[in-house]
């Protein structure tokens, strides 16, 4: 089984910032988990809110992410592979909540797409990472960015397109 995970958060710092939305889908785009989460330690997150639109009011009656840790752990442990666009970000937040996933399970379409897109960054001596929206545009997928369920679906779609392209080359 392959699953795709995505978070929307109060910021970029795992361990300091918190999960506001978690979504996990299977390889057939079925939703296994999609939940908004109330932060335990933050009352506002203006910068992040400007990106994803999740307000304190929207999540004030929701359970915190800690309520979903067991379900997330079970889903990810059952999976053969875990896909996330910028997997280090999701993995960092998972670790901050005590969820450890076998590093060999992760697939990061962002890294794969960087090579496909081919924009070289001489400063970093590697291909430049592209945003999920650029990757989705490249593969002709339209979605509402910065909603974790929509992002998970876009990530899986793009990954499947990358796999199709790889198979055609073989």
Phi and psi in radians as a Rosetta constraint file:
Dihedral C 1 N 2 CA 2 C 2 CIRCULARHARMONIC -1.975 0.35
Dihedral N 2 CA 2 C 2 N 3 CIRCULARHARMONIC 2.369 0.35
Dihedral C 2 N 3 CA 3 C 3 CIRCULARHARMONIC -2.203 0.35
Dihedral N 3 CA 3 C 3 N 4 CIRCULARHARMONIC 2.682 0.35
Dihedral C 3 N 4 CA 4 C 4 CIRCULARHARMONIC -2.106 0.35
Dihedral N 4 CA 4 C 4 N 5 CIRCULARHARMONIC 2.349 0.35
Dihedral C 4 N 5 CA 5 C 5 CIRCULARHARMONIC -2.169 0.35
Dihedral N 5 CA 5 C 5 N 6 CIRCULARHARMONIC 2.566 0.35
Dihedral C 5 N 6 CA 6 C 6 CIRCULARHARMONIC -2.610 0.35
Dihedral N 6 CA 6 C 6 N 7 CIRCULARHARMONIC 2.559 0.35
Dihedral C 6 N 7 CA 7 C 7 CIRCULARHARMONIC -2.113 0.35
Dihedral N 7 CA 7 C 7 N 8 CIRCULARHARMONIC 2.633 0.35
Dihedral C 7 N 8 CA 8 C 8 CIRCULARHARMONIC -2.004 0.35
Dihedral N 8 CA 8 C 8 N 9 CIRCULARHARMONIC 2.433 0.35
Dihedral C 8 N 9 CA 9 C 9 CIRCULARHARMONIC -2.368 0.35
Dihedral N 9 CA 9 C 9 N 10 CIRCULARHARMONIC 3.017 0.35
Dihedral C 9 N 10 CA 10 C 10 CIRCULARHARMONIC -1.369 0.35
Dihedral N 10 CA 10 C 10 N 11 CIRCULARHARMONIC -0.164 0.35
Dihedral C 10 N 11 CA 11 C 11 CIRCULARHARMONIC 3.069 0.35
Dihedral N 11 CA 11 C 11 N 12 CIRCULARHARMONIC -2.920 0.35
Dihedral C 11 N 12 CA 12 C 12 CIRCULARHARMONIC -1.704 0.35
Dihedral N 12 CA 12 C 12 N 13 CIRCULARHARMONIC -0.129 0.35
Dihedral C 12 N 13 CA 13 C 13 CIRCULARHARMONIC -1.709 0.35
Dihedral N 13 CA 13 C 13 N 14 CIRCULARHARMONIC 1.724 0.35
Dihedral C 13 N 14 CA 14 C 14 CIRCULARHARMONIC -1.039 0.35
Dihedral N 14 CA 14 C 14 N 15 CIRCULARHARMONIC 2.380 0.35
Dihedral C 14 N 15 CA 15 C 15 CIRCULARHARMONIC 1.658 0.35
Dihedral N 15 CA 15 C 15 N 16 CIRCULARHARMONIC -0.447 0.35
Dihedral C 15 N 16 CA 16 C 16 CIRCULARHARMONIC -1.945 0.35
Dihedral N 16 CA 16 C 16 N 17 CIRCULARHARMONIC -0.733 0.35
Dihedral C 16 N 17 CA 17 C 17 CIRCULARHARMONIC -1.576 0.35
Dihedral N 17 CA 17 C 17 N 18 CIRCULARHARMONIC 2.923 0.35
Dihedral C 17 N 18 CA 18 C 18 CIRCULARHARMONIC -2.280 0.35
Dihedral N 18 CA 18 C 18 N 19 CIRCULARHARMONIC 2.781 0.35
Dihedral C 18 N 19 CA 19 C 19 CIRCULARHARMONIC -1.348 0.35
Dihedral N 19 CA 19 C 19 N 20 CIRCULARHARMONIC 2.280 0.35
Dihedral C 19 N 20 CA 20 C 20 CIRCULARHARMONIC -1.846 0.35
Dihedral N 20 CA 20 C 20 N 21 CIRCULARHARMONIC -0.467 0.35
Dihedral C 20 N 21 CA 21 C 21 CIRCULARHARMONIC -2.615 0.35
Dihedral N 21 CA 21 C 21 N 22 CIRCULARHARMONIC 2.379 0.35
Dihedral C 21 N 22 CA 22 C 22 CIRCULARHARMONIC -2.226 0.35
Dihedral N 22 CA 22 C 22 N 23 CIRCULARHARMONIC 2.356 0.35
Dihedral C 22 N 23 CA 23 C 23 CIRCULARHARMONIC -2.394 0.35
Dihedral N 23 CA 23 C 23 N 24 CIRCULARHARMONIC 2.384 0.35
Dihedral C 23 N 24 CA 24 C 24 CIRCULARHARMONIC -2.346 0.35
Dihedral N 24 CA 24 C 24 N 25 CIRCULARHARMONIC 2.279 0.35
Dihedral C 24 N 25 CA 25 C 25 CIRCULARHARMONIC -2.174 0.35
Dihedral N 25 CA 25 C 25 N 26 CIRCULARHARMONIC 2.782 0.35
Dihedral C 25 N 26 CA 26 C 26 CIRCULARHARMONIC -1.632 0.35
Dihedral N 26 CA 26 C 26 N 27 CIRCULARHARMONIC -3.103 0.35
Dihedral C 26 N 27 CA 27 C 27 CIRCULARHARMONIC -1.206 0.35
Dihedral N 27 CA 27 C 27 N 28 CIRCULARHARMONIC -0.176 0.35
Dihedral C 27 N 28 CA 28 C 28 CIRCULARHARMONIC -1.776 0.35
Dihedral N 28 CA 28 C 28 N 29 CIRCULARHARMONIC 0.233 0.35
Dihedral C 28 N 29 CA 29 C 29 CIRCULARHARMONIC 1.245 0.35
Dihedral N 29 CA 29 C 29 N 30 CIRCULARHARMONIC 0.274 0.35
Dihedral C 29 N 30 CA 30 C 30 CIRCULARHARMONIC -1.335 0.35
Dihedral N 30 CA 30 C 30 N 31 CIRCULARHARMONIC 2.373 0.35
Dihedral C 30 N 31 CA 31 C 31 CIRCULARHARMONIC -1.366 0.35
Dihedral N 31 CA 31 C 31 N 32 CIRCULARHARMONIC 2.068 0.35
Dihedral C 31 N 32 CA 32 C 32 CIRCULARHARMONIC -1.617 0.35
Dihedral N 32 CA 32 C 32 N 33 CIRCULARHARMONIC -0.556 0.35
Dihedral C 32 N 33 CA 33 C 33 CIRCULARHARMONIC -2.749 0.35
Dihedral N 33 CA 33 C 33 N 34 CIRCULARHARMONIC 2.327 0.35
Dihedral C 33 N 34 CA 34 C 34 CIRCULARHARMONIC -2.605 0.35
Dihedral N 34 CA 34 C 34 N 35 CIRCULARHARMONIC 1.893 0.35
Dihedral C 34 N 35 CA 35 C 35 CIRCULARHARMONIC -2.511 0.35
Dihedral N 35 CA 35 C 35 N 36 CIRCULARHARMONIC 2.462 0.35
Dihedral C 35 N 36 CA 36 C 36 CIRCULARHARMONIC -1.522 0.35
Dihedral N 36 CA 36 C 36 N 37 CIRCULARHARMONIC 2.594 0.35
Dihedral C 36 N 37 CA 37 C 37 CIRCULARHARMONIC -2.307 0.35
Dihedral N 37 CA 37 C 37 N 38 CIRCULARHARMONIC 2.435 0.35
Dihedral C 37 N 38 CA 38 C 38 CIRCULARHARMONIC -1.523 0.35
Dihedral N 38 CA 38 C 38 N 39 CIRCULARHARMONIC 2.242 0.35
Dihedral C 38 N 39 CA 39 C 39 CIRCULARHARMONIC -1.197 0.35
Dihedral N 39 CA 39 C 39 N 40 CIRCULARHARMONIC 2.604 0.35
Dihedral C 39 N 40 CA 40 C 40 CIRCULARHARMONIC -1.478 0.35
Dihedral N 40 CA 40 C 40 N 41 CIRCULARHARMONIC -0.530 0.35
Dihedral C 40 N 41 CA 41 C 41 CIRCULARHARMONIC -2.152 0.35
Dihedral N 41 CA 41 C 41 N 42 CIRCULARHARMONIC 0.143 0.35
Dihedral C 41 N 42 CA 42 C 42 CIRCULARHARMONIC -2.237 0.35
Dihedral N 42 CA 42 C 42 N 43 CIRCULARHARMONIC 2.399 0.35
Dihedral C 42 N 43 CA 43 C 43 CIRCULARHARMONIC -1.781 0.35
Dihedral N 43 CA 43 C 43 N 44 CIRCULARHARMONIC -0.371 0.35
Dihedral C 43 N 44 CA 44 C 44 CIRCULARHARMONIC -2.664 0.35
Dihedral N 44 CA 44 C 44 N 45 CIRCULARHARMONIC 2.775 0.35
Dihedral C 44 N 45 CA 45 C 45 CIRCULARHARMONIC -2.732 0.35
Dihedral N 45 CA 45 C 45 N 46 CIRCULARHARMONIC 1.100 0.35
Dihedral C 45 N 46 CA 46 C 46 CIRCULARHARMONIC -0.947 0.35
Dihedral N 46 CA 46 C 46 N 47 CIRCULARHARMONIC -0.807 0.35
Dihedral C 46 N 47 CA 47 C 47 CIRCULARHARMONIC -1.085 0.35
Dihedral N 47 CA 47 C 47 N 48 CIRCULARHARMONIC -0.841 0.35
Dihedral C 47 N 48 CA 48 C 48 CIRCULARHARMONIC -1.157 0.35
Dihedral N 48 CA 48 C 48 N 49 CIRCULARHARMONIC -0.671 0.35
Dihedral C 48 N 49 CA 49 C 49 CIRCULARHARMONIC -1.042 0.35
Dihedral N 49 CA 49 C 49 N 50 CIRCULARHARMONIC -0.642 0.35
Dihedral C 49 N 50 CA 50 C 50 CIRCULARHARMONIC -1.092 0.35
Dihedral N 50 CA 50 C 50 N 51 CIRCULARHARMONIC -0.481 0.35
Dihedral C 50 N 51 CA 51 C 51 CIRCULARHARMONIC -1.465 0.35
Dihedral N 51 CA 51 C 51 N 52 CIRCULARHARMONIC -0.928 0.35
Dihedral C 51 N 52 CA 52 C 52 CIRCULARHARMONIC -1.805 0.35
Dihedral N 52 CA 52 C 52 N 53 CIRCULARHARMONIC -0.207 0.35
Dihedral C 52 N 53 CA 53 C 53 CIRCULARHARMONIC 1.344 0.35
Dihedral N 53 CA 53 C 53 N 54 CIRCULARHARMONIC 0.141 0.35
Dihedral C 53 N 54 CA 54 C 54 CIRCULARHARMONIC -1.465 0.35
Dihedral N 54 CA 54 C 54 N 55 CIRCULARHARMONIC 2.015 0.35
Dihedral C 54 N 55 CA 55 C 55 CIRCULARHARMONIC -1.659 0.35
Dihedral N 55 CA 55 C 55 N 56 CIRCULARHARMONIC 2.778 0.35
Dihedral C 55 N 56 CA 56 C 56 CIRCULARHARMONIC -0.987 0.35
Dihedral N 56 CA 56 C 56 N 57 CIRCULARHARMONIC -0.656 0.35
Dihedral C 56 N 57 CA 57 C 57 CIRCULARHARMONIC -1.068 0.35
Dihedral N 57 CA 57 C 57 N 58 CIRCULARHARMONIC -0.684 0.35
Dihedral C 57 N 58 CA 58 C 58 CIRCULARHARMONIC -1.133 0.35
Dihedral N 58 CA 58 C 58 N 59 CIRCULARHARMONIC -0.534 0.35
Dihedral C 58 N 59 CA 59 C 59 CIRCULARHARMONIC -1.916 0.35
Dihedral N 59 CA 59 C 59 N 60 CIRCULARHARMONIC 0.023 0.35
Dihedral C 59 N 60 CA 60 C 60 CIRCULARHARMONIC -1.113 0.35
Dihedral N 60 CA 60 C 60 N 61 CIRCULARHARMONIC -0.477 0.35
Dihedral C 60 N 61 CA 61 C 61 CIRCULARHARMONIC -1.700 0.35
Dihedral N 61 CA 61 C 61 N 62 CIRCULARHARMONIC 0.085 0.35
Dihedral C 61 N 62 CA 62 C 62 CIRCULARHARMONIC -1.524 0.35
Dihedral N 62 CA 62 C 62 N 63 CIRCULARHARMONIC 2.818 0.35
Dihedral C 62 N 63 CA 63 C 63 CIRCULARHARMONIC -1.323 0.35
Dihedral N 63 CA 63 C 63 N 64 CIRCULARHARMONIC 2.627 0.35
Dihedral C 63 N 64 CA 64 C 64 CIRCULARHARMONIC -1.229 0.35
Dihedral N 64 CA 64 C 64 N 65 CIRCULARHARMONIC 2.825 0.35
Dihedral C 64 N 65 CA 65 C 65 CIRCULARHARMONIC -1.001 0.35
Dihedral N 65 CA 65 C 65 N 66 CIRCULARHARMONIC -0.537 0.35
Dihedral C 65 N 66 CA 66 C 66 CIRCULARHARMONIC -0.976 0.35
Dihedral N 66 CA 66 C 66 N 67 CIRCULARHARMONIC -0.461 0.35
Dihedral C 66 N 67 CA 67 C 67 CIRCULARHARMONIC -1.192 0.35
Dihedral N 67 CA 67 C 67 N 68 CIRCULARHARMONIC -0.341 0.35
Dihedral C 67 N 68 CA 68 C 68 CIRCULARHARMONIC -1.818 0.35
Dihedral N 68 CA 68 C 68 N 69 CIRCULARHARMONIC -0.040 0.35
Dihedral C 68 N 69 CA 69 C 69 CIRCULARHARMONIC -0.986 0.35
Dihedral N 69 CA 69 C 69 N 70 CIRCULARHARMONIC -0.797 0.35
Dihedral C 69 N 70 CA 70 C 70 CIRCULARHARMONIC -1.113 0.35
Dihedral N 70 CA 70 C 70 N 71 CIRCULARHARMONIC -0.800 0.35
Dihedral C 70 N 71 CA 71 C 71 CIRCULARHARMONIC -1.102 0.35
Dihedral N 71 CA 71 C 71 N 72 CIRCULARHARMONIC -0.770 0.35
Dihedral C 71 N 72 CA 72 C 72 CIRCULARHARMONIC -1.082 0.35
Dihedral N 72 CA 72 C 72 N 73 CIRCULARHARMONIC -0.789 0.35
Dihedral C 72 N 73 CA 73 C 73 CIRCULARHARMONIC -1.044 0.35
Dihedral N 73 CA 73 C 73 N 74 CIRCULARHARMONIC -0.799 0.35
Dihedral C 73 N 74 CA 74 C 74 CIRCULARHARMONIC -1.095 0.35
Dihedral N 74 CA 74 C 74 N 75 CIRCULARHARMONIC -0.787 0.35
Dihedral C 74 N 75 CA 75 C 75 CIRCULARHARMONIC -1.085 0.35
Dihedral N 75 CA 75 C 75 N 76 CIRCULARHARMONIC -0.845 0.35
Dihedral C 75 N 76 CA 76 C 76 CIRCULARHARMONIC -1.220 0.35
Dihedral N 76 CA 76 C 76 N 77 CIRCULARHARMONIC -0.601 0.35
Dihedral C 76 N 77 CA 77 C 77 CIRCULARHARMONIC -1.203 0.35
Dihedral N 77 CA 77 C 77 N 78 CIRCULARHARMONIC -0.540 0.35
Dihedral C 77 N 78 CA 78 C 78 CIRCULARHARMONIC -1.292 0.35
Dihedral N 78 CA 78 C 78 N 79 CIRCULARHARMONIC -0.415 0.35
Dihedral C 78 N 79 CA 79 C 79 CIRCULARHARMONIC -1.269 0.35
Dihedral N 79 CA 79 C 79 N 80 CIRCULARHARMONIC 2.515 0.35
Dihedral C 79 N 80 CA 80 C 80 CIRCULARHARMONIC -1.356 0.35
Dihedral N 80 CA 80 C 80 N 81 CIRCULARHARMONIC -0.645 0.35
Dihedral C 80 N 81 CA 81 C 81 CIRCULARHARMONIC -2.411 0.35
Dihedral N 81 CA 81 C 81 N 82 CIRCULARHARMONIC 2.573 0.35
Dihedral C 81 N 82 CA 82 C 82 CIRCULARHARMONIC -2.112 0.35
Dihedral N 82 CA 82 C 82 N 83 CIRCULARHARMONIC 2.082 0.35
Dihedral C 82 N 83 CA 83 C 83 CIRCULARHARMONIC -1.769 0.35
Dihedral N 83 CA 83 C 83 N 84 CIRCULARHARMONIC 2.356 0.35
Dihedral C 83 N 84 CA 84 C 84 CIRCULARHARMONIC -2.657 0.35
Dihedral N 84 CA 84 C 84 N 85 CIRCULARHARMONIC 2.362 0.35
Dihedral C 84 N 85 CA 85 C 85 CIRCULARHARMONIC -1.367 0.35
Dihedral N 85 CA 85 C 85 N 86 CIRCULARHARMONIC 2.010 0.35
Dihedral C 85 N 86 CA 86 C 86 CIRCULARHARMONIC 1.214 0.35
Dihedral N 86 CA 86 C 86 N 87 CIRCULARHARMONIC 1.071 0.35
Dihedral C 86 N 87 CA 87 C 87 CIRCULARHARMONIC -0.978 0.35
Dihedral N 87 CA 87 C 87 N 88 CIRCULARHARMONIC -0.560 0.35
Dihedral C 87 N 88 CA 88 C 88 CIRCULARHARMONIC -1.046 0.35
Dihedral N 88 CA 88 C 88 N 89 CIRCULARHARMONIC -0.583 0.35
Dihedral C 88 N 89 CA 89 C 89 CIRCULARHARMONIC -1.143 0.35
Dihedral N 89 CA 89 C 89 N 90 CIRCULARHARMONIC -0.950 0.35
Dihedral C 89 N 90 CA 90 C 90 CIRCULARHARMONIC -1.077 0.35
Dihedral N 90 CA 90 C 90 N 91 CIRCULARHARMONIC -0.755 0.35
Dihedral C 90 N 91 CA 91 C 91 CIRCULARHARMONIC -1.091 0.35
Dihedral N 91 CA 91 C 91 N 92 CIRCULARHARMONIC -0.663 0.35
Dihedral C 91 N 92 CA 92 C 92 CIRCULARHARMONIC -1.075 0.35
Dihedral N 92 CA 92 C 92 N 93 CIRCULARHARMONIC -0.751 0.35
Dihedral C 92 N 93 CA 93 C 93 CIRCULARHARMONIC -1.197 0.35
Dihedral N 93 CA 93 C 93 N 94 CIRCULARHARMONIC -0.704 0.35
Dihedral C 93 N 94 CA 94 C 94 CIRCULARHARMONIC -1.003 0.35
Dihedral N 94 CA 94 C 94 N 95 CIRCULARHARMONIC -0.831 0.35
Dihedral C 94 N 95 CA 95 C 95 CIRCULARHARMONIC -1.058 0.35
Dihedral N 95 CA 95 C 95 N 96 CIRCULARHARMONIC -0.682 0.35
Dihedral C 95 N 96 CA 96 C 96 CIRCULARHARMONIC -1.080 0.35
Dihedral N 96 CA 96 C 96 N 97 CIRCULARHARMONIC -0.459 0.35
Dihedral C 96 N 97 CA 97 C 97 CIRCULARHARMONIC -1.711 0.35
Dihedral N 97 CA 97 C 97 N 98 CIRCULARHARMONIC 0.173 0.35
Dihedral C 97 N 98 CA 98 C 98 CIRCULARHARMONIC 1.441 0.35
Dihedral N 98 CA 98 C 98 N 99 CIRCULARHARMONIC 0.320 0.35
Dihedral C 98 N 99 CA 99 C 99 CIRCULARHARMONIC -1.817 0.35
Dihedral N 99 CA 99 C 99 N 100 CIRCULARHARMONIC 2.075 0.35
Dihedral C 99 N 100 CA 100 C 100 CIRCULARHARMONIC -2.014 0.35
Dihedral N 100 CA 100 C 100 N 101 CIRCULARHARMONIC 2.185 0.35
Dihedral C 100 N 101 CA 101 C 101 CIRCULARHARMONIC -1.969 0.35
Dihedral N 101 CA 101 C 101 N 102 CIRCULARHARMONIC 2.410 0.35
Dihedral C 101 N 102 CA 102 C 102 CIRCULARHARMONIC -0.907 0.35
Dihedral N 102 CA 102 C 102 N 103 CIRCULARHARMONIC 2.121 0.35
Dihedral C 102 N 103 CA 103 C 103 CIRCULARHARMONIC -0.983 0.35
Dihedral N 103 CA 103 C 103 N 104 CIRCULARHARMONIC -0.468 0.35
Dihedral C 103 N 104 CA 104 C 104 CIRCULARHARMONIC -1.249 0.35
Dihedral N 104 CA 104 C 104 N 105 CIRCULARHARMONIC -0.208 0.35
Dihedral C 104 N 105 CA 105 C 105 CIRCULARHARMONIC -1.442 0.35
Dihedral N 105 CA 105 C 105 N 106 CIRCULARHARMONIC -0.387 0.35
Dihedral C 105 N 106 CA 106 C 106 CIRCULARHARMONIC -1.279 0.35
Dihedral N 106 CA 106 C 106 N 107 CIRCULARHARMONIC 2.416 0.35
Dihedral C 106 N 107 CA 107 C 107 CIRCULARHARMONIC -2.212 0.35
Dihedral N 107 CA 107 C 107 N 108 CIRCULARHARMONIC 2.211 0.35
Dihedral C 107 N 108 CA 108 C 108 CIRCULARHARMONIC -2.029 0.35
Dihedral N 108 CA 108 C 108 N 109 CIRCULARHARMONIC 1.715 0.35
Dihedral C 108 N 109 CA 109 C 109 CIRCULARHARMONIC -1.039 0.35
Dihedral N 109 CA 109 C 109 N 110 CIRCULARHARMONIC -0.401 0.35
Dihedral C 109 N 110 CA 110 C 110 CIRCULARHARMONIC -1.096 0.35
Dihedral N 110 CA 110 C 110 N 111 CIRCULARHARMONIC -0.737 0.35
Dihedral C 110 N 111 CA 111 C 111 CIRCULARHARMONIC -1.206 0.35
Dihedral N 111 CA 111 C 111 N 112 CIRCULARHARMONIC -0.725 0.35
Dihedral C 111 N 112 CA 112 C 112 CIRCULARHARMONIC -1.111 0.35
Dihedral N 112 CA 112 C 112 N 113 CIRCULARHARMONIC -0.795 0.35
Dihedral C 112 N 113 CA 113 C 113 CIRCULARHARMONIC -1.161 0.35
Dihedral N 113 CA 113 C 113 N 114 CIRCULARHARMONIC -0.556 0.35
Dihedral C 113 N 114 CA 114 C 114 CIRCULARHARMONIC -0.970 0.35
Dihedral N 114 CA 114 C 114 N 115 CIRCULARHARMONIC -0.749 0.35
Dihedral C 114 N 115 CA 115 C 115 CIRCULARHARMONIC -1.203 0.35
Dihedral N 115 CA 115 C 115 N 116 CIRCULARHARMONIC -0.708 0.35
Dihedral C 115 N 116 CA 116 C 116 CIRCULARHARMONIC -1.118 0.35
Dihedral N 116 CA 116 C 116 N 117 CIRCULARHARMONIC -0.810 0.35
Dihedral C 116 N 117 CA 117 C 117 CIRCULARHARMONIC -1.180 0.35
Dihedral N 117 CA 117 C 117 N 118 CIRCULARHARMONIC -0.665 0.35
Dihedral C 117 N 118 CA 118 C 118 CIRCULARHARMONIC 1.384 0.35
Dihedral N 118 CA 118 C 118 N 119 CIRCULARHARMONIC 0.341 0.35
Dihedral C 118 N 119 CA 119 C 119 CIRCULARHARMONIC -1.465 0.35
Dihedral N 119 CA 119 C 119 N 120 CIRCULARHARMONIC 1.897 0.35
Dihedral C 119 N 120 CA 120 C 120 CIRCULARHARMONIC -1.470 0.35
Dihedral N 120 CA 120 C 120 N 121 CIRCULARHARMONIC 2.405 0.35
Dihedral C 120 N 121 CA 121 C 121 CIRCULARHARMONIC -1.959 0.35
Dihedral N 121 CA 121 C 121 N 122 CIRCULARHARMONIC 1.753 0.35
Dihedral C 121 N 122 CA 122 C 122 CIRCULARHARMONIC -1.153 0.35
Dihedral N 122 CA 122 C 122 N 123 CIRCULARHARMONIC -0.514 0.35
Dihedral C 122 N 123 CA 123 C 123 CIRCULARHARMONIC -1.087 0.35
Dihedral N 123 CA 123 C 123 N 124 CIRCULARHARMONIC -0.766 0.35
Dihedral C 123 N 124 CA 124 C 124 CIRCULARHARMONIC -1.619 0.35
Dihedral N 124 CA 124 C 124 N 125 CIRCULARHARMONIC -0.080 0.35
Dihedral C 124 N 125 CA 125 C 125 CIRCULARHARMONIC 0.943 0.35
Dihedral N 125 CA 125 C 125 N 126 CIRCULARHARMONIC 0.788 0.35
Dihedral C 125 N 126 CA 126 C 126 CIRCULARHARMONIC -2.815 0.35
Dihedral N 126 CA 126 C 126 N 127 CIRCULARHARMONIC 3.067 0.35
Dihedral C 126 N 127 CA 127 C 127 CIRCULARHARMONIC -1.312 0.35
Dihedral N 127 CA 127 C 127 N 128 CIRCULARHARMONIC 2.463 0.35
Dihedral C 127 N 128 CA 128 C 128 CIRCULARHARMONIC -1.286 0.35
Dihedral N 128 CA 128 C 128 N 129 CIRCULARHARMONIC 2.319 0.35
Dihedral C 128 N 129 CA 129 C 129 CIRCULARHARMONIC -1.219 0.35
Dihedral N 129 CA 129 C 129 N 130 CIRCULARHARMONIC 2.413 0.35
Dihedral C 129 N 130 CA 130 C 130 CIRCULARHARMONIC -1.919 0.35
Dihedral N 130 CA 130 C 130 N 131 CIRCULARHARMONIC 2.653 0.35
Dihedral C 130 N 131 CA 131 C 131 CIRCULARHARMONIC -1.186 0.35
Dihedral N 131 CA 131 C 131 N 132 CIRCULARHARMONIC 2.705 0.35
Dihedral C 131 N 132 CA 132 C 132 CIRCULARHARMONIC -0.999 0.35
Dihedral N 132 CA 132 C 132 N 133 CIRCULARHARMONIC -0.661 0.35
Dihedral C 132 N 133 CA 133 C 133 CIRCULARHARMONIC -1.079 0.35
Dihedral N 133 CA 133 C 133 N 134 CIRCULARHARMONIC -0.651 0.35
Dihedral C 133 N 134 CA 134 C 134 CIRCULARHARMONIC -1.215 0.35
Dihedral N 134 CA 134 C 134 N 135 CIRCULARHARMONIC -0.705 0.35
Dihedral C 134 N 135 CA 135 C 135 CIRCULARHARMONIC -1.087 0.35
Dihedral N 135 CA 135 C 135 N 136 CIRCULARHARMONIC -0.807 0.35
Dihedral C 135 N 136 CA 136 C 136 CIRCULARHARMONIC -1.086 0.35
Dihedral N 136 CA 136 C 136 N 137 CIRCULARHARMONIC -0.739 0.35
Dihedral C 136 N 137 CA 137 C 137 CIRCULARHARMONIC -1.029 0.35
Dihedral N 137 CA 137 C 137 N 138 CIRCULARHARMONIC -0.752 0.35
Dihedral C 137 N 138 CA 138 C 138 CIRCULARHARMONIC -0.998 0.35
Dihedral N 138 CA 138 C 138 N 139 CIRCULARHARMONIC -0.667 0.35
Dihedral C 138 N 139 CA 139 C 139 CIRCULARHARMONIC -1.705 0.35
Dihedral N 139 CA 139 C 139 N 140 CIRCULARHARMONIC 0.133 0.35
Dihedral C 139 N 140 CA 140 C 140 CIRCULARHARMONIC 1.273 0.35
Dihedral N 140 CA 140 C 140 N 141 CIRCULARHARMONIC 0.535 0.35
Dihedral C 140 N 141 CA 141 C 141 CIRCULARHARMONIC -1.863 0.35
Dihedral N 141 CA 141 C 141 N 142 CIRCULARHARMONIC 2.197 0.35
Dihedral C 141 N 142 CA 142 C 142 CIRCULARHARMONIC -1.803 0.35
Dihedral N 142 CA 142 C 142 N 143 CIRCULARHARMONIC 2.390 0.35
Dihedral C 142 N 143 CA 143 C 143 CIRCULARHARMONIC -2.797 0.35
Dihedral N 143 CA 143 C 143 N 144 CIRCULARHARMONIC 2.928 0.35
Dihedral C 143 N 144 CA 144 C 144 CIRCULARHARMONIC -1.617 0.35
Dihedral N 144 CA 144 C 144 N 145 CIRCULARHARMONIC 1.742 0.35
Dihedral C 144 N 145 CA 145 C 145 CIRCULARHARMONIC -1.125 0.35
Dihedral N 145 CA 145 C 145 N 146 CIRCULARHARMONIC 2.636 0.35
Dihedral C 145 N 146 CA 146 C 146 CIRCULARHARMONIC 1.258 0.35
Dihedral N 146 CA 146 C 146 N 147 CIRCULARHARMONIC 0.506 0.35
Dihedral C 146 N 147 CA 147 C 147 CIRCULARHARMONIC -2.071 0.35
Dihedral N 147 CA 147 C 147 N 148 CIRCULARHARMONIC 2.167 0.35
Dihedral C 147 N 148 CA 148 C 148 CIRCULARHARMONIC -1.081 0.35
Dihedral N 148 CA 148 C 148 N 149 CIRCULARHARMONIC -0.582 0.35
Dihedral C 148 N 149 CA 149 C 149 CIRCULARHARMONIC -1.192 0.35
Dihedral N 149 CA 149 C 149 N 150 CIRCULARHARMONIC -0.775 0.35
Dihedral C 149 N 150 CA 150 C 150 CIRCULARHARMONIC -1.116 0.35
Dihedral N 150 CA 150 C 150 N 151 CIRCULARHARMONIC -0.705 0.35
Dihedral C 150 N 151 CA 151 C 151 CIRCULARHARMONIC -1.130 0.35
Dihedral N 151 CA 151 C 151 N 152 CIRCULARHARMONIC -0.697 0.35
Dihedral C 151 N 152 CA 152 C 152 CIRCULARHARMONIC -1.101 0.35
Dihedral N 152 CA 152 C 152 N 153 CIRCULARHARMONIC -0.751 0.35
Dihedral C 152 N 153 CA 153 C 153 CIRCULARHARMONIC -1.122 0.35
Dihedral N 153 CA 153 C 153 N 154 CIRCULARHARMONIC -0.749 0.35
Dihedral C 153 N 154 CA 154 C 154 CIRCULARHARMONIC -1.104 0.35
Dihedral N 154 CA 154 C 154 N 155 CIRCULARHARMONIC -0.721 0.35
Dihedral C 154 N 155 CA 155 C 155 CIRCULARHARMONIC -1.083 0.35
Dihedral N 155 CA 155 C 155 N 156 CIRCULARHARMONIC -0.824 0.35
Dihedral C 155 N 156 CA 156 C 156 CIRCULARHARMONIC -1.120 0.35
Dihedral N 156 CA 156 C 156 N 157 CIRCULARHARMONIC -0.763 0.35
Dihedral C 156 N 157 CA 157 C 157 CIRCULARHARMONIC -1.005 0.35
Dihedral N 157 CA 157 C 157 N 158 CIRCULARHARMONIC -0.864 0.35
Dihedral C 157 N 158 CA 158 C 158 CIRCULARHARMONIC -1.103 0.35
Dihedral N 158 CA 158 C 158 N 159 CIRCULARHARMONIC -0.728 0.35
Dihedral C 158 N 159 CA 159 C 159 CIRCULARHARMONIC -1.056 0.35
Dihedral N 159 CA 159 C 159 N 160 CIRCULARHARMONIC -0.756 0.35
Dihedral C 159 N 160 CA 160 C 160 CIRCULARHARMONIC -1.091 0.35
Dihedral N 160 CA 160 C 160 N 161 CIRCULARHARMONIC -0.676 0.35
Dihedral C 160 N 161 CA 161 C 161 CIRCULARHARMONIC -1.137 0.35
Dihedral N 161 CA 161 C 161 N 162 CIRCULARHARMONIC -0.685 0.35
Dihedral C 161 N 162 CA 162 C 162 CIRCULARHARMONIC -1.105 0.35
Dihedral N 162 CA 162 C 162 N 163 CIRCULARHARMONIC -0.723 0.35
Dihedral C 162 N 163 CA 163 C 163 CIRCULARHARMONIC -1.121 0.35
Dihedral N 163 CA 163 C 163 N 164 CIRCULARHARMONIC -0.719 0.35
Dihedral C 163 N 164 CA 164 C 164 CIRCULARHARMONIC -1.042 0.35
Dihedral N 164 CA 164 C 164 N 165 CIRCULARHARMONIC -0.775 0.35
Dihedral C 164 N 165 CA 165 C 165 CIRCULARHARMONIC -1.109 0.35
Dihedral N 165 CA 165 C 165 N 166 CIRCULARHARMONIC -0.677 0.35
Dihedral C 165 N 166 CA 166 C 166 CIRCULARHARMONIC -1.160 0.35
Dihedral N 166 CA 166 C 166 N 167 CIRCULARHARMONIC -0.720 0.35
Dihedral C 166 N 167 CA 167 C 167 CIRCULARHARMONIC -1.144 0.35
Dihedral N 167 CA 167 C 167 N 168 CIRCULARHARMONIC -0.612 0.35
Dihedral C 167 N 168 CA 168 C 168 CIRCULARHARMONIC -1.174 0.35
Dihedral N 168 CA 168 C 168 N 169 CIRCULARHARMONIC -0.501 0.35
Dihedral C 168 N 169 CA 169 C 169 CIRCULARHARMONIC -1.322 0.35
Dihedral N 169 CA 169 C 169 N 170 CIRCULARHARMONIC -0.429 0.35
